[in-house]
Amino acid sequence: MKTKNILLFVITGLLIFMLISCASVGNHLPISSDEEVIGTIQTRFVARDTWLKKNEIINTQAYIKLLEAAVLKFSGDIDIRDIVWVTGRTMGPGNTEVSATAKVIRVNSYEN
């Protein structure tokens, strides 16, 4: 009986650790039906761990890093949509690796 309790404790601890160590968010800045997708872009970056507004901060960092990568690959007026990111391993005290991907869209500029 004692072995079952220890095994249950270990399994529960592993599940909790996995849930805490790998967070993700889906579909930040969703694409609308009238936007033209011209490609996709991926990037990795290190984000500062924060408990306060973590998703909001990483959403902003992901947008900036993805747009920086996209302007090197695509020409013209572009923007980023459908951002999805996943946190990975810890990169030293207070820092977490983030992998992000998004769709690159063509921005239509209309002159008045």
GIVENQUI-V512997 format. One record per residue. N is the residue number from 1. PHI is phi in whole degrees, 0 to 359 (999 if undefined). NEAR is the number of other C-alpha atoms within 12 Angstrom. Layout:
# GIVENQUI-V512997
n phi near
N PHI NEAR
N PHI NEAR
This chain:
# GIVENQUI-V512997
n phi near
1 999 7
2 295 8
3 296 9
4 297 10
5 295 11
6 294 12
7 298 13
8 297 14
9 298 14
10 295 14
11 296 14
12 298 14
13 299 14
14 295 14
15 297 14
16 297 14
17 300 14
18 296 15
19 292 15
20 285 18
21 281 20
22 229 20
23 256 25
24 211 26
25 223 24
26 243 18
27 58 22
28 284 26
29 58 22
30 300 19
31 278 20
32 261 14
33 294 9
34 265 11
35 267 20
36 267 20
37 278 23
38 248 22
39 165 23
40 232 28
41 216 34
42 228 29
43 203 26
44 231 28
45 205 29
46 255 26
47 251 32
48 286 23
49 294 25
50 211 15
51 274 12
52 270 10
53 57 12
54 302 20
55 298 26
56 297 19
57 293 21
58 291 37
59 303 33
60 294 22
61 298 28
62 298 42
63 301 35
64 297 25
65 294 30
66 293 37
67 294 31
68 301 22
69 291 27
70 292 31
71 293 22
72 281 14
73 255 17
74 242 24
75 254 17
76 87 16
77 277 18
78 231 29
79 210 36
80 243 42
81 221 36
82 51 30
83 284 37
84 230 34
85 227 37
86 224 31
87 274 32
88 238 24
89 283 24
90 283 19
91 248 16
92 90 12
93 297 13
94 81 14
95 231 19
96 230 26
97 285 29
98 234 35
99 252 31
100 228 40
101 220 34
102 199 36
103 264 33
104 259 36
105 242 32
106 274 24
107 266 19
108 275 14
109 254 10
110 254 6
111 265 4
112 270 3
